Amino acid sequence: MGRRTLIATLIVIAGSLLLVAWVLTPLRRGPIAETGVRSQLVEEAEGRKRAALYALIDIEEEAEIGKLSPADLEVLRNRYEHDAMDALRRLDELTDAAATTPDELEAEIARLKRQMRCPNCGATRPPQQPCPRCGKE
């Protein structure tokens, strides 16, 4: 693995860890006021799930262009899938929903991937943002 690839991999990993830490920060604040506790907990679990799913999409794209080795991809994929499943379990507990299966998680990842593709040129773009390649929304 070349030096540039190693640096790029470390940057991706560091950025992903920072994103996860930022999403988890509200969970470490401790108890919150009784008003809206359930809705805030649901919102936090949704945020954790979204962050993990976007990270999964991001690392797959990094691997496709050669910025992540297959071994690094596997380690990161396992971590983010675990994070997403934990968040989904928490959401299921909070909303009294049936347990989410790995197949449902894969379906949600596929849906998010479609939302992140530019309909004009097919490039990856942040949700609800103009395409960095062609500028279309």
VMD Tcl script that draws the C-alpha trace (Angstrom):
set ca {
  {0.00 0.00 0.00}
  {1.47 3.35 -1.04}
  {2.03 6.25 1.28}
  {-0.77 8.31 -0.29}
  {-3.21 5.44 0.05}
  {-2.24 4.94 3.67}
  {-2.70 8.64 4.41}
  {-6.05 8.71 2.61}
  {-7.17 5.63 4.55}
  {-6.17 7.19 7.85}
  {-8.01 10.40 6.96}
  {-11.17 8.46 6.11}
  {-10.95 6.45 9.33}
  {-10.27 9.56 11.44}
  {-13.16 11.43 9.82}
  {-15.49 8.51 10.36}
  {-14.49 8.23 14.01}
  {-15.05 11.96 14.51}
  {-18.50 11.67 12.95}
  {-19.42 8.76 15.22}
  {-18.09 10.64 18.27}
  {-20.12 13.71 17.32}
  {-23.28 11.62 16.94}
  {-22.68 9.82 20.25}
  {-21.94 12.99 22.26}
  {-25.59 13.63 23.22}
  {-25.83 10.10 24.58}
  {-23.01 10.76 27.04}
  {-24.61 13.90 28.48}
  {-26.65 11.90 30.95}
  {-30.33 12.08 31.83}
  {-32.47 14.66 30.09}
  {-35.66 16.34 31.23}
  {-38.80 14.20 31.28}
  {-40.51 16.34 28.63}
  {-39.94 14.74 25.27}
  {-37.47 12.15 26.57}
  {-38.77 9.41 24.32}
  {-38.80 11.59 21.19}
  {-35.29 12.87 21.89}
  {-34.01 9.33 22.42}
  {-35.65 8.26 19.16}
  {-34.04 11.22 17.39}
  {-30.61 10.33 18.81}
  {-30.97 6.69 17.77}
  {-32.05 7.81 14.29}
  {-28.94 10.03 14.11}
  {-26.67 7.15 15.13}
  {-28.31 4.89 12.55}
  {-28.02 7.51 9.79}
  {-24.35 8.18 10.61}
  {-23.52 4.47 10.49}
  {-25.40 3.92 7.23}
  {-23.73 6.90 5.53}
  {-20.36 5.67 6.81}
  {-21.06 2.24 5.27}
  {-21.83 3.86 1.94}
  {-18.74 6.04 2.17}
  {-16.34 3.19 2.92}
  {-17.76 1.10 0.08}
  {-17.10 3.97 -2.33}
  {-13.60 4.44 -0.90}
  {-12.92 0.74 -1.49}
  {-14.28 0.93 -5.05}
  {-11.77 3.64 -5.97}
  {-8.92 1.85 -4.23}
  {-8.54 4.02 -1.14}
  {-9.32 1.15 1.23}
  {-7.85 -2.33 1.18}
  {-10.25 -5.28 1.36}
  {-9.07 -5.97 4.92}
  {-9.67 -2.35 6.02}
  {-13.06 -2.39 4.31}
  {-14.05 -5.54 6.18}
  {-13.01 -4.12 9.58}
  {-14.83 -0.82 8.99}
  {-17.90 -2.52 7.49}
  {-18.21 -4.78 10.55}
  {-17.93 -1.79 12.89}
  {-20.53 0.34 11.10}
  {-22.93 -2.55 10.57}
  {-22.70 -3.25 14.32}
  {-23.32 0.45 15.08}
  {-26.30 0.55 12.72}
  {-27.82 -2.63 14.16}
  {-27.37 -1.30 17.72}
  {-29.14 1.92 16.76}
  {-31.92 -0.04 15.05}
  {-32.38 -2.24 18.12}
  {-32.64 0.88 20.25}
  {-35.20 2.36 17.85}
  {-37.16 -0.88 17.97}
  {-37.18 -0.72 21.79}
  {-38.25 2.93 21.86}
  {-40.97 2.58 19.25}
  {-42.21 -0.90 20.22}
  {-41.53 -2.02 16.66}
  {-40.63 -5.50 15.53}
  {-36.91 -6.25 15.50}
  {-35.08 -5.06 12.40}
  {-33.33 -7.80 10.43}
  {-30.01 -7.58 8.58}
  {-31.97 -7.83 5.30}
  {-33.98 -4.74 6.26}
  {-30.73 -2.95 7.06}
  {-29.36 -3.84 3.62}
  {-32.58 -2.58 2.01}
  {-32.24 0.73 3.83}
  {-28.60 1.06 2.75}
  {-29.66 0.45 -0.86}
  {-32.39 3.10 -0.55}
  {-29.91 5.62 0.86}
  {-27.43 4.86 -1.93}
  {-30.13 5.64 -4.50}
  {-30.88 8.93 -2.74}
  {-27.19 9.86 -2.78}
  {-26.78 9.29 -6.53}
  {-27.21 12.24 -8.86}
  {-30.10 11.42 -11.21}
  {-28.39 13.43 -13.95}
  {-24.83 12.00 -14.02}
  {-24.80 9.20 -11.39}
  {-22.11 10.76 -9.18}
  {-22.33 10.44 -5.42}
  {-23.63 13.56 -3.69}
  {-24.59 14.47 -0.14}
  {-28.33 14.13 0.55}
  {-30.36 17.14 -0.60}
  {-27.22 18.83 -1.98}
  {-26.25 19.78 -5.54}
  {-24.06 17.29 -7.38}
  {-20.36 18.14 -7.10}
  {-19.80 16.89 -10.67}
  {-22.65 18.42 -12.71}
  {-24.20 20.90 -10.24}
  {-27.76 19.53 -10.57}
  {-29.90 18.75 -7.51}
}
mol new
graphics top color blue
foreach p $ca { graphics top sphere $p radius 0.5 }
foreach p [lrange $ca 0 end-1] q [lrange $ca 1 end] { graphics top cylinder $p $q radius 0.2 }
display resetview
